[in-house]
Amino acid sequence: MAAPDSPAHALEVRRTIRASPERIYDAWTTADALARWFAPSAEFTTIVHTLELRVGGQYRLEMRHSSGSTRVAVGTYHELTRPTRLSFSWRWEGAAMADTLVTIELIPAGSSTELVLTHTGFPTPHDRDEHSKGWLACLSRIDTTMA
């Protein structure tokens, strides 16, 4: 079995978004904006309980499904470099999985921005694949929000 920090346990998602790096960075770091797009589908309501934008600051995001089920993501900010990069630990509150690491890079591309999301440290390829589905869905929603 591969170690959790191996490429087999990492994912990278790239998306070109029709917005400036500043607007996209703010969508990740502003509670009101984050609540509008940060969920895998419109069947979820996102509640931003904590968003301490400083290195070492915490975040706590609740995704509430219309069925009543909830998932809460928690973590700590490692880097906040507006408008090009942010990174933070990630885990599901109450889950046995250890913290993983998410890094967002925002690269200007004309009137758009290439967003590169790298998520590492998954304990299994299954965990990686499940998170890949969620990130792809979330990034589709941020793209729509920016339009």
DSSP file (Angstrom, degrees, kcal/mol; ACC not computed):
  #  RESIDUE AA STRUCTURE BP1 BP2  ACC     N-H-->O    O-->H-N    N-H-->O    O-->H-N    TCO  KAPPA ALPHA  PHI   PSI    X-CA   Y-CA   Z-CA
    1    1 A M              0   0    0      0, 0.0     2,-0.1     0, 0.0   123,-0.0   0.000 360.0 360.0 360.0 137.7    0.0    0.0    0.0
    2    2 A A        -     0   0    0      1,-0.1     0, 0.0     2,-0.1     0, 0.0  -0.396 360.0-102.9 -74.4 151.1    1.3    3.5   -0.9
    3    3 A A    >   -     0   0    0      1,-0.1     3,-2.2    -2,-0.1     6,-0.2  -0.384  34.0-109.5 -68.5 152.3    2.0    6.1    1.8
    4    4 A P  T 3  S+     0   0    0      0, 0.0   117,-0.8     0, 0.0   118,-0.3   0.732 118.1  54.6 -58.0 -23.1   -0.7    8.8    2.2
    5    5 A D  T 3  S+     0   0    0    116,-0.2    -2,-0.1   115,-0.1     5,-0.0   0.321  86.1 110.7 -93.6  10.8    1.7   11.4    0.7
    6    6 A S  S X  S-     0   0    0     -3,-2.2     3,-2.1   116,-0.2   115,-0.3  -0.414  84.9-109.2 -80.2 158.9    2.3    9.4   -2.5
    7    7 A P  G >  S+     0   0    0      0, 0.0     3,-1.5     0, 0.0    -1,-0.1   0.788 117.7  67.1 -57.0 -26.8    1.0   10.6   -5.9
    8    8 A A  G 3  S+     0   0    0      1,-0.3   120,-0.1    -5,-0.1    -3,-0.0   0.728 104.6  44.0 -65.5 -19.7   -1.4    7.6   -5.7
    9    9 A H  G <  S+     0   0    0     -3,-2.1   113,-1.7    -6,-0.2     2,-0.3   0.080 103.1  82.5-112.4  22.4   -3.1    9.5   -2.8
   10   10 A A    <   -     0   0    0     -3,-1.5     2,-0.3   110,-0.2   110,-0.2  -0.874  56.2-160.6-123.1 155.6   -3.1   13.0   -4.3
   11   11 A L  E     -A  119   0A   0    108,-2.4   108,-2.6    -2,-0.3     2,-0.4  -0.982   3.9-163.9-135.2 152.8   -5.4   14.7   -6.7
   12   12 A E  E     -A  118   0A   0     -2,-0.3     2,-0.4   106,-0.2   106,-0.2  -0.997   6.0-172.8-134.5 130.3   -5.1   17.7   -9.0
   13   13 A V  E     -A  117   0A   0    104,-2.8   104,-3.0    -2,-0.4     2,-0.4  -0.986   4.2-165.4-124.0 131.7   -8.0   19.6  -10.5
   14   14 A R  E     +A  116   0A   0     -2,-0.4     2,-0.3   102,-0.2   102,-0.2  -0.946  11.9 169.5-118.5 138.5   -7.6   22.4  -13.1
   15   15 A R  E     -A  115   0A   0    100,-2.3   100,-3.5    -2,-0.4     2,-0.6  -0.985  27.1-140.8-147.9 134.5  -10.3   24.7  -14.1
   16   16 A T  E     -A  114   0A   0     -2,-0.3     2,-0.4    98,-0.2    98,-0.2  -0.868  25.5-167.9 -95.6 126.5  -10.3   27.9  -16.2
   17   17 A I  E     -A  113   0A   0     96,-3.0    96,-2.4    -2,-0.6     2,-2.3  -0.939  27.1-125.3-120.4 135.7  -12.6   30.5  -14.7
   18   18 A R  S    S+     0   0    0     -2,-0.4     2,-0.3    94,-0.2    94,-0.2  -0.473  81.0  79.9 -80.2  72.3  -13.8   33.7  -16.4
   19   19 A A  S    S-     0   0    0     -2,-2.3    -2,-0.2    94,-0.0   128,-0.1  -0.967  84.5 -89.0-165.8 162.0  -12.7   36.0  -13.6
   20   20 A S     >  -     0   0    0     -2,-0.3     4,-2.1     1,-0.1     5,-0.2  -0.366  38.1-112.7 -74.6 157.8   -9.6   37.7  -12.2
   21   21 A P  H  > S+     0   0    0      0, 0.0     4,-3.0     0, 0.0     5,-0.2   0.877 118.3  57.4 -56.0 -36.9   -7.4   35.9   -9.6
   22   22 A E  H  > S+     0   0    0      1,-0.2     4,-2.4     2,-0.2     5,-0.2   0.925 107.0  46.5 -61.5 -45.6   -8.5   38.6   -7.1
   23   23 A R  H  > S+     0   0    0      2,-0.2     4,-1.6     1,-0.2    -1,-0.2   0.901 115.5  45.9 -64.3 -40.4  -12.2   37.8   -7.5
   24   24 A I  H  X S+     0   0    0     -4,-2.1     4,-1.3     2,-0.2    -2,-0.2   0.921 111.6  51.3 -70.5 -42.4  -11.6   34.1   -7.3
   25   25 A Y  H >X S+     0   0    0     -4,-3.0     4,-1.2     1,-0.2     3,-0.7   0.931 110.4  49.8 -57.5 -45.5   -9.3   34.5   -4.2
   26   26 A D  H 3X S+     0   0    0     -4,-2.4     4,-1.2     1,-0.2    -1,-0.2   0.838 103.7  59.4 -63.9 -32.6  -12.0   36.6   -2.6
   27   27 A A  H 3< S+     0   0    0     -4,-1.6    -1,-0.2     1,-0.2    -2,-0.2   0.803 110.2  43.6 -65.4 -27.9  -14.6   33.9   -3.4
   28   28 A W  H << S+     0   0    0     -4,-1.3    -1,-0.2    -3,-0.7    -2,-0.2   0.694 122.1  37.7 -84.3 -21.5  -12.5   31.4   -1.3
   29   29 A T  H  < S+     0   0    0     -4,-1.2     2,-0.5    -5,-0.2    -2,-0.2   0.322  96.5  81.4-121.2   7.9  -11.8   33.9    1.5
   30   30 A T     X  -     0   0    0     -4,-1.2     4,-3.0     1,-0.1     5,-0.3  -0.974  68.3-142.6-116.7 125.2  -15.0   35.8    2.1
   31   31 A A  H  > S+     0   0    0     -2,-0.5     4,-2.3     1,-0.2     5,-0.2   0.890  99.1  47.8 -55.8 -47.0  -17.8   34.2    4.1
   32   32 A D  H  > S+     0   0    0      1,-0.2     4,-0.9     2,-0.2    -1,-0.2   0.923 116.1  44.0 -62.4 -44.2  -20.7   35.5    2.1
   33   33 A A  H >> S+     0   0    0     -7,-0.2     4,-1.0     1,-0.2     3,-0.8   0.923 112.7  51.7 -67.0 -44.0  -19.1   34.5   -1.3
   34   34 A L  H >X S+     0   0    0     -4,-3.0     4,-2.6     1,-0.3     3,-0.6   0.891 105.6  55.9 -59.9 -40.7  -18.0   31.1    0.0
   35   35 A A  H 3< S+     0   0    0     -4,-2.3    11,-0.6    -5,-0.3    -1,-0.3   0.775 102.4  58.5 -63.8 -26.6  -21.5   30.3    1.2
   36   36 A R  H << S+     0   0    0     -4,-0.9    -1,-0.2    -3,-0.8    -2,-0.2   0.805 124.7  11.4 -74.5 -29.6  -22.9   31.0   -2.3
   37   37 A W  H << S+     0   0    0     -4,-1.0     2,-2.0    -3,-0.6    -2,-0.2   0.637  90.9 104.5-124.9 -17.5  -20.8   28.3   -4.1
   38   38 A F     <  +     0   0    0     -4,-2.6    -1,-0.1    -5,-0.2   100,-0.1  -0.459  63.8  80.2 -82.2  81.5  -19.0   26.0   -1.7
   39   39 A A  S    S-     0   0    0     -2,-2.0   102,-0.2    95,-0.1     7,-0.1  -0.924  83.5-112.1-169.4 155.8  -21.1   22.8   -2.0
   40   40 A P  S    S-     0   0    0      0, 0.0     2,-0.3     0, 0.0   100,-0.1   0.704  94.2  -1.9 -72.9 -17.4  -21.3   19.9   -4.5
   41   41 A S  S >  S-     0   0    0     -3,-0.0     3,-1.5   100,-0.0    97,-0.0  -0.975  76.9 -95.2-160.8 170.9  -24.8   20.9   -5.7
   42   42 A A  T 3  S+     0   0    0     -2,-0.3    -1,-0.0     1,-0.3    -5,-0.0   0.567 111.1  78.3 -69.9  -8.1  -27.7   23.3   -5.3
   43   43 A E  T 3  S+     0   0    0     22,-0.0    23,-1.8     2,-0.0     2,-0.3   0.520  87.4  75.7 -76.3  -4.0  -29.3   20.8   -2.9
   44   44 A F  E <   -E   65   0B   0     -3,-1.5     2,-0.5    21,-0.2    21,-0.2  -0.824  65.2-154.6-109.8 146.8  -26.9   22.0   -0.2
   45   45 A T  E     -E   64   0B   0     19,-2.6    19,-3.2    -2,-0.3     2,-0.5  -0.984  17.9-147.0-113.0 130.4  -26.8   25.1    1.9
   46   46 A T  E     -E   63   0B   0    -11,-0.6     2,-0.5    -2,-0.5    17,-0.2  -0.866  10.4-166.7-103.7 129.8  -23.4   26.1    3.1
   47   47 A I  E     -E   62   0B   0     15,-2.9    15,-2.9    -2,-0.5     2,-1.0  -0.966  11.5-149.5-115.3 122.2  -23.0   27.8    6.5
   48   48 A V  E     +E   61   0B   0     -2,-0.5    13,-0.2    13,-0.2     3,-0.1  -0.804  23.5 169.0 -93.2 103.0  -19.7   29.4    7.3
   49   49 A H  E     +     0   0B   0     11,-2.0     2,-0.4    -2,-1.0    -1,-0.2   0.868  68.3  14.0 -81.2 -39.5  -19.3   29.1   11.0
   50   50 A T  E     +E   60   0B   0     10,-1.5    10,-2.2   -19,-0.0    -1,-0.3  -1.000  54.5 165.2-141.3 136.2  -15.7   30.2   11.3
   51   51 A L  E     +E   59   0B   0     -2,-0.4     2,-1.0     8,-0.2     8,-0.2  -0.611   7.3 175.4-151.3  84.2  -13.4   31.8    8.8
   52   52 A E        -     0   0    0      6,-3.0     2,-2.0    -2,-0.1    25,-0.3  -0.772  18.9-155.5 -96.4  93.9  -10.2   33.2   10.5
   53   53 A L        +     0   0    0     -2,-1.0     2,-0.3   -24,-0.1    27,-0.0  -0.485  55.5  90.7 -80.5  81.0   -8.2   34.5    7.6
   54   54 A R  S >  S-     0   0    0     -2,-2.0     3,-3.1    25,-0.0    23,-0.4  -0.947  90.4 -81.6-159.8 153.1   -4.6   34.4    8.9
   55   55 A V  T 3  S+     0   0    0     -2,-0.3    23,-0.2     1,-0.3     3,-0.1  -0.447 125.1  21.7 -59.5 127.3   -1.9   31.8    8.9
   56   56 A G  T 3  S+     0   0    0     21,-3.0    -1,-0.3     1,-0.4    22,-0.1   0.268  97.7 131.7  92.0  -9.7   -2.9   29.5   11.7
   57   57 A G    <   -     0   0    0     -3,-3.1    20,-2.8    -5,-0.2    -1,-0.4  -0.367  51.2-127.2 -73.9 156.3   -6.5   30.6   11.6
   58   58 A Q  E     - F   0  76B   0     18,-0.2    -6,-3.0    -3,-0.1     2,-0.3  -0.636  17.2-164.1-102.0 157.5   -9.3   28.1   11.6
   59   59 A Y  E     -EF  51  75B   0     16,-2.0    16,-1.6    -2,-0.2     2,-0.3  -0.976   3.7-172.4-134.4 154.9  -12.3   27.6    9.3
   60   60 A R  E     -EF  50  74B   0    -10,-2.2   -11,-2.0    -2,-0.3   -10,-1.5  -0.902   7.6-177.8-147.9 115.4  -15.4   25.5    9.8
   61   61 A L  E     -EF  48  73B   0     12,-2.8    12,-2.7    -2,-0.3     2,-0.5  -0.965  10.1-158.2-121.5 123.8  -17.9   25.0    6.9
   62   62 A E  E     -EF  47  72B   0    -15,-2.9   -15,-2.9    -2,-0.5     2,-0.7  -0.890   0.4-162.2-103.8 127.0  -21.2   23.1    7.3
   63   63 A M  E     -EF  46  71B   0      8,-3.3     8,-1.7    -2,-0.5     2,-0.6  -0.934  11.1-166.8-108.3 111.6  -22.8   21.7    4.1
   64   64 A R  E     -EF  45  70B   0    -19,-3.2   -19,-2.6    -2,-0.7     6,-0.2  -0.881   8.7-146.1-106.2 118.5  -26.4   20.9    4.9
   65   65 A H  E >   -E   44   0B   0      4,-3.0     3,-2.3    -2,-0.6   -21,-0.2  -0.459  26.0-114.5 -79.4 153.6  -28.3   18.8    2.3
   66   66 A S  T 3  S+     0   0    0    -23,-1.8    -1,-0.1     1,-0.3   -22,-0.1   0.717 116.8  63.7 -61.0 -20.3  -32.0   19.4    1.7
   67   67 A S  T 3  S-     0   0    0    -24,-0.2    -1,-0.3     2,-0.1     3,-0.1   0.617 122.0-106.4 -76.6 -13.1  -32.6   15.9    3.2
   68   68 A G  S <  S+     0   0    0     -3,-2.3    -2,-0.1     1,-0.4     2,-0.1   0.226  78.4 129.6 105.6 -13.7  -31.3   17.2    6.5
   69   69 A S        -     0   0    0     -5,-0.1    -4,-3.0     1,-0.0    -1,-0.4  -0.426  39.2-161.5 -73.1 151.8  -27.9   15.4    6.4
   70   70 A T  E     -F   64   0B   0     -6,-0.2     2,-0.4    -2,-0.1    -6,-0.2  -0.952  18.2-167.3-134.6 153.9  -24.8   17.5    7.1
   71   71 A R  E     -F   63   0B   0     -8,-1.7    -8,-3.3    -2,-0.3     2,-0.5  -0.992  12.9-156.1-134.5 138.4  -21.1   17.4    6.6
   72   72 A V  E     -F   62   0B   0     -2,-0.4    21,-3.2    21,-0.3     2,-0.4  -0.967   1.9-158.9-121.9 121.3  -18.7   19.8    8.3
   73   73 A A  E     +FG  61  92B   0    -12,-2.7   -12,-2.8    -2,-0.5     2,-0.3  -0.817  16.6 178.8 -96.7 136.2  -15.3   20.5    6.9
   74   74 A V  E     +FG  60  91B   0     17,-2.5    17,-1.3    -2,-0.4     2,-0.3  -0.944  11.5 127.3-134.9 155.7  -12.7   22.0    9.3
   75   75 A G  E     -F   59   0B   0    -16,-1.6   -16,-2.0    -2,-0.3     2,-0.4  -0.991  44.6 -94.9 177.8-173.5   -9.0   23.0    9.0
   76   76 A T  E     -F   58   0B   0     -2,-0.3    13,-2.6   -18,-0.2     2,-0.3  -0.973  34.7-115.8-128.8 137.8   -6.3   25.5    9.5
   77   77 A Y  E     +B   88   0A   0    -20,-2.8   -21,-3.0    -2,-0.4    11,-0.3  -0.591  29.3 175.2 -75.8 132.0   -4.9   28.0    7.0
   78   78 A H  E     +     0   0A   0      9,-2.8     2,-0.3     1,-0.4    10,-0.2   0.722  69.4  13.0-103.2 -33.6   -1.2   27.4    6.1
   79   79 A E  E     -B   87   0A   0      8,-1.8     8,-2.2   -25,-0.1    -1,-0.4  -0.991  51.3-180.0-149.0 137.0   -0.7   30.1    3.5
   80   80 A L  E     +B   86   0A   0     -2,-0.3     2,-0.6     6,-0.2     6,-0.2  -0.819  15.6 161.0-137.7  94.7   -2.8   33.1    2.4
   81   81 A T  E >>  -B   85   0A   0      4,-3.2     4,-2.4    -2,-0.3     3,-1.6  -0.823  41.0-119.9-119.7  89.2   -1.1   35.0   -0.5
   82   82 A R  T 34 S+     0   0    0     -2,-0.6   -60,-0.1     1,-0.3    -2,-0.1  -0.526  83.5   3.1 -72.1 133.9   -3.7   37.2   -2.2
   83   83 A P  T 34 S+     0   0    0      0, 0.0    -1,-0.3     0, 0.0   -58,-0.2  -0.866 131.0  41.2-108.4  24.3   -4.4   36.9   -5.1
   84   84 A T  T <4 S+     0   0    0     -3,-1.6    22,-2.8     1,-0.2     2,-0.3   0.701 106.9  15.5-109.4 -20.2   -2.3   33.9   -6.2
   85   85 A R  E  <  +BC  81 105A   0     -4,-2.4    -4,-3.2    20,-0.2     2,-0.3  -0.987  43.0 169.7-160.7 141.2   -2.2   31.1   -3.6
   86   86 A L  E     -BC  80 104A   0     18,-2.0    18,-3.4    -2,-0.3     2,-0.3  -0.982   9.4-173.9-146.6 150.4   -3.8   29.7   -0.5
   87   87 A S  E     +BC  79 103A   0     -8,-2.2    -9,-2.8    -2,-0.3    -8,-1.8  -0.994   8.2 166.1-143.8 151.3   -3.4   26.4    1.3
   88   88 A F  E     -BC  77 102A   0     14,-2.4    14,-3.0    -2,-0.3   -11,-0.2  -0.991  37.3-102.7-158.9 152.9   -5.2   24.9    4.3
   89   89 A S  E     - C   0 101A   0    -13,-2.6     2,-0.4    -2,-0.3    12,-0.2  -0.437  39.0-159.2 -75.1 160.1   -5.6   21.6    6.1
   90   90 A W  E     + C   0 100A   0     10,-2.1    10,-2.6   -15,-0.1     2,-0.3  -0.995  23.2 141.8-146.3 132.8   -8.8   19.7    5.4
   91   91 A R  E     -G   74   0B   0    -17,-1.3   -17,-2.5    -2,-0.4     2,-0.5  -0.965  48.3-104.5-160.1 161.9  -10.8   17.0    7.2
   92   92 A W  E >   -G   73   0B   0     -2,-0.3     3,-2.1   -19,-0.2   -19,-0.2  -0.798  44.4-113.1 -88.9 125.1  -14.3   16.1    7.9
   93   93 A E  T 3  S+     0   0    0    -21,-3.2   -21,-0.3    -2,-0.5     3,-0.1  -0.335 101.3  15.6 -57.8 132.3  -15.3   16.9   11.5
   94   94 A G  T 3  S+     0   0    0      1,-0.3    -1,-0.3     3,-0.1     2,-0.2   0.364  99.1 121.4  84.5  -5.0  -16.0   13.7   13.4
   95   95 A A    <   -     0   0    0     -3,-2.1    -1,-0.3     2,-0.1     0, 0.0  -0.589  67.5-130.3 -90.6 154.4  -14.2   11.4   10.8
   96   96 A A  S    S+     0   0    0     -2,-0.2    -1,-0.1    -3,-0.1     2,-0.1   0.643  74.0 111.0 -76.5 -14.8  -11.3    9.2   11.6
   97   97 A M        -     0   0    0     -5,-0.1    -2,-0.1     1,-0.1    -5,-0.1  -0.364  68.7-124.5 -65.5 136.1   -9.3   10.5    8.7
   98   98 A A        -     0   0    0      1,-0.2    -6,-0.1    23,-0.1    -1,-0.1  -0.228  44.8 -69.5 -70.8 167.3   -6.2   12.6    9.5
   99   99 A D        -     0   0    0     -8,-0.1     2,-0.2   -10,-0.1    -8,-0.2  -0.286  49.9-163.3 -57.8 141.5   -5.8   16.2    8.1
  100  100 A T  E     -C   90   0A   0    -10,-2.6   -10,-2.1    -3,-0.1     2,-0.4  -0.657  18.3-115.3-114.0 177.2   -5.1   16.4    4.4
  101  101 A L  E     -CD  89 120A   0     19,-2.4    19,-2.6   -12,-0.2     2,-0.4  -0.971  21.2-168.0-125.5 128.8   -3.7   19.5    2.6
  102  102 A V  E     -CD  88 119A   0    -14,-3.0   -14,-2.4    -2,-0.4     2,-0.4  -0.948   5.0-172.7-113.0 132.2   -5.4   21.6    0.0
  103  103 A T  E     -CD  87 118A   0     15,-2.8    15,-2.7    -2,-0.4     2,-0.5  -0.995   5.2-163.1-125.8 130.0   -3.5   24.1   -2.1
  104  104 A I  E     -CD  86 117A   0    -18,-3.4   -18,-2.0    -2,-0.4     2,-0.4  -0.957   5.4-171.5-112.4 123.8   -5.2   26.6   -4.5
  105  105 A E  E     -CD  85 116A   0     11,-2.4    11,-2.7    -2,-0.5     2,-0.6  -0.961   6.8-159.5-114.7 134.8   -3.0   28.3   -7.1
  106  106 A L  E     - D   0 115A   0    -22,-2.8     9,-0.2    -2,-0.4    -2,-0.0  -0.953  10.3-174.6-118.6 112.8   -4.5   31.1   -9.2
  107  107 A I  E     - D   0 114A   0      7,-2.7     7,-3.2    -2,-0.6    -2,-0.0  -0.928  26.6-121.3-114.5 117.3   -2.7   31.8  -12.5
  108  108 A P  E     + D   0 113A   0      0, 0.0     5,-0.2     0, 0.0     2,-0.1  -0.280  30.0 178.8 -56.9 138.9   -3.8   34.7  -14.7
  109  109 A A  E >   - D   0 112A   0      3,-2.8     3,-1.8     1,-0.3     2,-0.3  -0.621  57.4 -74.2-142.9  77.3   -4.8   33.6  -18.2
  110  110 A G  T 3  S-     0   0    0      1,-0.3    -1,-0.3    -2,-0.1     0, 0.0  -0.540 113.9 -13.5  67.3-126.9   -5.8   36.7  -20.2
  111  111 A S  T 3  S+     0   0    0     -2,-0.3    -1,-0.3    -3,-0.1     2,-0.2   0.373 136.8  60.4 -87.5   5.3   -9.3   37.8  -18.9
  112  112 A S  E <  S- D   0 109A   0     -3,-1.8    -3,-2.8   -94,-0.2     2,-0.4  -0.582  75.6-129.9-118.8-177.9   -9.6   34.4  -17.1
  113  113 A T  E     -AD  17 108A   0    -96,-2.4   -96,-3.0    -5,-0.2     2,-0.7  -1.000  10.3-136.1-137.7 135.7   -7.7   32.6  -14.4
  114  114 A E  E     -AD  16 107A   0     -7,-3.2    -7,-2.7    -2,-0.4     2,-0.5  -0.846  22.5-157.8 -89.4 119.7   -6.5   29.0  -14.3
  115  115 A L  E     -AD  15 106A   0   -100,-3.5  -100,-2.3    -2,-0.7     2,-0.6  -0.868   6.6-168.5 -97.6 125.9   -7.3   27.6  -10.9
  116  116 A V  E     -AD  14 105A   0    -11,-2.7   -11,-2.4    -2,-0.5     2,-0.6  -0.960   2.0-170.2-117.5 114.0   -5.2   24.6   -9.9
  117  117 A L  E     -AD  13 104A   0   -104,-3.0  -104,-2.8    -2,-0.6     2,-0.5  -0.915   2.8-174.9-105.1 122.7   -6.4   22.7   -6.8
  118  118 A T  E     -AD  12 103A   0    -15,-2.7   -15,-2.8    -2,-0.6     2,-0.5  -0.978   1.5-174.8-118.1 128.9   -4.1   20.1   -5.4
  119  119 A H  E     +AD  11 102A   0   -108,-2.6  -108,-2.4    -2,-0.5     2,-0.3  -0.981  12.8 173.3-127.9 119.1   -5.3   17.9   -2.5
  120  120 A T  E     + D   0 101A   0    -19,-2.6   -19,-2.4    -2,-0.5  -110,-0.2  -0.781  42.3  55.5-124.9 163.8   -2.8   15.6   -0.9
  121  121 A G        +     0   0    0   -117,-0.8  -116,-0.2  -115,-0.3  -111,-0.1   0.615  56.8 161.0  95.0  15.2   -2.5   13.2    2.1
  122  122 A F        -     0   0    0   -113,-1.7    -1,-0.2  -118,-0.3  -116,-0.2  -0.438  38.9-140.2 -68.6 140.9   -5.5   10.9    1.5
  123  123 A P  S    S+     0   0    0      0, 0.0    -1,-0.1     0, 0.0  -118,-0.1   0.791  82.7  15.2 -71.9 -25.9   -5.2    7.6    3.3
  124  124 A T  S  > S-     0   0    0   -115,-0.1     4,-1.9     1,-0.1     5,-0.1  -0.970  74.0-115.7-143.6 157.5   -6.6    5.6    0.3
  125  125 A P  H  > S+     0   0    0      0, 0.0     4,-2.7     0, 0.0     5,-0.2   0.845 116.3  60.3 -60.1 -32.6   -7.3    6.0   -3.4
  126  126 A H  H  > S+     0   0    0      2,-0.2     4,-2.4     1,-0.2     5,-0.2   0.931 104.1  48.2 -60.4 -46.0  -11.0    5.7   -2.6
  127  127 A D  H  > S+     0   0    0      1,-0.2     4,-2.1     2,-0.2    -1,-0.2   0.916 112.3  50.1 -60.2 -43.0  -10.9    8.8   -0.3
  128  128 A R  H  X S+     0   0    0     -4,-1.9     4,-2.2     1,-0.2    -2,-0.2   0.930 110.8  48.8 -59.5 -47.0   -9.0   10.6   -3.0
  129  129 A D  H  X S+     0   0    0     -4,-2.7     4,-1.7     1,-0.2    -2,-0.2   0.874 110.1  50.8 -65.4 -38.5  -11.6    9.7   -5.7
  130  130 A E  H  X S+     0   0    0     -4,-2.4     4,-1.6     1,-0.2    -1,-0.2   0.905 112.2  47.1 -65.6 -41.3  -14.6   10.7   -3.5
  131  131 A H  H  X S+     0   0    0     -4,-2.1     4,-2.9     1,-0.2     5,-0.2   0.856 105.8  59.9 -68.4 -34.1  -13.0   14.1   -2.8
  132  132 A S  H  X S+     0   0    0     -4,-2.2     4,-2.5     1,-0.2     5,-0.2   0.926 104.1  50.2 -58.9 -44.5  -12.3   14.5   -6.5
  133  133 A K  H  X S+     0   0    0     -4,-1.7     4,-2.0     1,-0.2    -1,-0.2   0.926 112.6  47.2 -58.5 -45.7  -16.0   14.2   -7.3
  134  134 A G  H  X S+     0   0    0     -4,-1.6     4,-2.7     1,-0.2    -2,-0.2   0.917 112.2  48.2 -64.3 -44.5  -16.8   16.9   -4.6
  135  135 A W  H  X S+     0   0    0     -4,-2.9     4,-2.9     1,-0.2     5,-0.2   0.911 110.1  52.0 -64.9 -41.3  -14.1   19.3   -5.8
  136  136 A L  H  X S+     0   0    0     -4,-2.5     4,-1.4    -5,-0.2    -1,-0.2   0.916 112.5  46.0 -60.2 -42.2  -15.2   19.0   -9.4
  137  137 A A  H  X S+     0   0    0     -4,-2.0     4,-1.5    -5,-0.2    -2,-0.2   0.922 113.5  48.7 -66.6 -44.4  -18.8   19.8   -8.5
  138  138 A C  H  X S+     0   0    0     -4,-2.7     4,-2.1     1,-0.2    -2,-0.2   0.919 110.0  51.3 -61.4 -44.0  -17.7   22.7   -6.2
  139  139 A L  H  X S+     0   0    0     -4,-2.9     4,-1.8     1,-0.2    -1,-0.2   0.797 105.0  56.4 -68.6 -27.1  -15.5   24.2   -8.9
  140  140 A S  H  X S+     0   0    0     -4,-1.4     4,-1.7    -5,-0.2    -1,-0.2   0.888 109.0  48.5 -65.3 -37.8  -18.4   24.0  -11.4
  141  141 A R  H  X S+     0   0    0     -4,-1.5     4,-2.3     2,-0.2    -2,-0.2   0.867 108.7  51.1 -72.4 -36.6  -20.4   26.1   -9.0
  142  142 A I  H  X S+     0   0    0     -4,-2.1     4,-2.1     2,-0.2    -1,-0.2   0.903 108.0  54.1 -66.2 -37.7  -17.7   28.7   -8.5
  143  143 A D  H  X S+     0   0    0     -4,-1.8     4,-1.0     1,-0.2    -2,-0.2   0.924 110.5  45.8 -59.7 -44.8  -17.4   29.0  -12.2
  144  144 A T  H  < S+     0   0    0     -4,-1.7     3,-0.4     1,-0.2    -1,-0.2   0.883 110.9  53.3 -65.6 -39.7  -21.1   29.8  -12.4
  145  145 A T  H  < S+     0   0    0     -4,-2.3    -1,-0.2     1,-0.2    -2,-0.2   0.852 108.2  50.5 -64.3 -35.2  -20.9   32.2   -9.5
  146  146 A M  H  <        0   0    0     -4,-2.1    -1,-0.2     1,-0.2    -2,-0.2   0.726 360.0 360.0 -76.2 -21.8  -18.2   34.2  -11.2
  147  147 A A     <        0   0    0     -4,-1.0    -1,-0.2    -3,-0.4    -2,-0.1   0.497 360.0 360.0 -67.9 360.0  -20.0   34.5  -14.5
